[in-house]
């Protein structure tokens, strides 16, 4: 029978993967529908989306801005982009709390 620790440990990578997939969807949408803004943002790449000329440095810069809660200006007025941004925010927050829970679980397991 699975206990709480097992569930937390094995669901952690899934949570992180989903979080990155949602961010990949947002970056891919920006590339396809708002290409000039994508270029202005430094041509960020994503986990499974790496077009020619994309940059991992720009990806980390975008992640830092999103982690601070900044909403990119190209999202305003685009309903689908707002939906994608909402999903990115949800999974980002969920993965933050899951990371804390994961660390506490590992600490208690090792103690």
C-alpha positions as CSV (number, residue, x, y, z in Angstrom):
1,X,0.0,0.0,0.0
2,X,1.3,3.4,-0.9
3,X,2.0,5.8,1.9
4,X,2.1,9.6,1.8
5,X,5.8,9.7,1.3
6,X,5.7,7.4,-1.7
7,X,3.0,9.5,-3.3
8,X,4.8,12.8,-2.8
9,X,8.1,11.4,-4.1
10,X,6.8,9.8,-7.2
11,X,4.4,12.6,-8.1
12,X,7.1,15.2,-7.8
13,X,8.7,14.6,-11.3
14,X,5.3,14.5,-12.9
15,X,4.4,17.9,-11.4
16,X,7.6,19.4,-12.6
17,X,7.2,18.0,-16.0
18,X,3.6,19.3,-16.4
19,X,4.8,22.7,-15.2
20,X,7.5,22.8,-17.9
21,X,5.0,21.5,-20.6
22,X,2.6,24.3,-19.8
23,X,5.4,26.9,-20.1
24,X,6.5,25.2,-23.4
25,X,2.9,25.7,-24.7
26,X,3.0,29.4,-23.8
27,X,6.4,30.0,-25.4
28,X,5.3,28.0,-28.5
29,X,2.2,30.1,-28.8
30,X,4.2,33.3,-28.5
31,X,6.5,32.1,-31.2
32,X,3.6,31.3,-33.5
33,X,1.2,34.2,-32.9
34,X,3.4,37.0,-31.5
35,X,6.7,36.3,-33.2
36,X,8.1,39.9,-32.9
37,X,7.5,39.8,-29.2
38,X,9.2,36.4,-29.0
39,X,12.3,37.9,-30.8
40,X,12.2,40.9,-28.4
41,X,12.2,38.6,-25.4
42,X,15.4,37.1,-26.7
43,X,14.0,34.1,-28.6
44,X,13.4,31.8,-25.6
45,X,13.4,28.0,-26.0
46,X,11.4,25.6,-24.0
47,X,11.6,22.0,-22.8
48,X,10.3,20.4,-26.0
49,X,10.3,23.5,-28.3
50,X,13.6,24.5,-29.6
51,X,13.3,26.5,-32.9
52,X,16.4,27.6,-34.7
53,X,17.9,30.7,-33.1
54,X,16.3,30.1,-29.7
55,X,18.2,30.8,-26.5
56,X,18.3,28.9,-23.1
57,X,19.5,32.2,-21.5
58,X,16.3,33.9,-22.7
59,X,14.3,30.9,-21.4
60,X,15.7,31.4,-17.9
61,X,15.0,35.2,-18.1
62,X,11.4,34.5,-19.0
63,X,11.1,32.0,-16.2
64,X,12.5,34.5,-13.7
65,X,10.0,37.2,-14.8
66,X,7.1,34.7,-14.6
67,X,8.2,33.5,-11.2
68,X,8.0,37.1,-10.0
69,X,4.4,37.3,-11.2
70,X,5.0,39.5,-14.2
71,X,2.5,39.2,-16.9
72,X,4.0,39.8,-20.4
73,X,2.4,42.7,-22.3
74,X,1.8,40.5,-25.4
75,X,-0.7,38.5,-23.4
76,X,-3.2,41.3,-22.8
77,X,-6.1,41.2,-25.3
78,X,-5.4,37.6,-26.4
79,X,-7.9,35.3,-24.7
80,X,-6.1,32.1,-25.5
81,X,-2.8,33.5,-24.3
82,X,-4.5,34.5,-21.1
83,X,-5.7,31.0,-20.6
84,X,-2.2,29.6,-21.3
85,X,-0.7,32.1,-18.9
86,X,-3.3,31.1,-16.2
87,X,-2.3,27.4,-16.6
88,X,1.4,28.3,-16.4
89,X,0.8,30.3,-13.2
90,X,-1.3,27.5,-11.6
91,X,1.3,24.8,-12.3
92,X,4.1,27.1,-11.2
93,X,2.5,27.7,-7.9
94,X,1.5,24.0,-7.5
95,X,5.1,22.9,-8.2
96,X,6.5,25.4,-5.7
97,X,4.3,24.0,-2.9
98,X,5.0,20.4,-4.1
99,X,8.8,21.1,-3.9
100,X,8.5,22.3,-0.3
101,X,6.4,19.2,0.5
102,X,8.9,17.0,-1.3
103,X,11.9,18.5,0.7
104,X,10.0,18.1,4.0
105,X,9.2,14.5,3.1
106,X,12.8,13.6,2.2
107,X,14.0,15.3,5.5
108,X,11.5,13.3,7.6
109,X,12.3,10.1,5.8
110,X,16.1,10.5,6.3
111,X,15.7,11.6,9.9
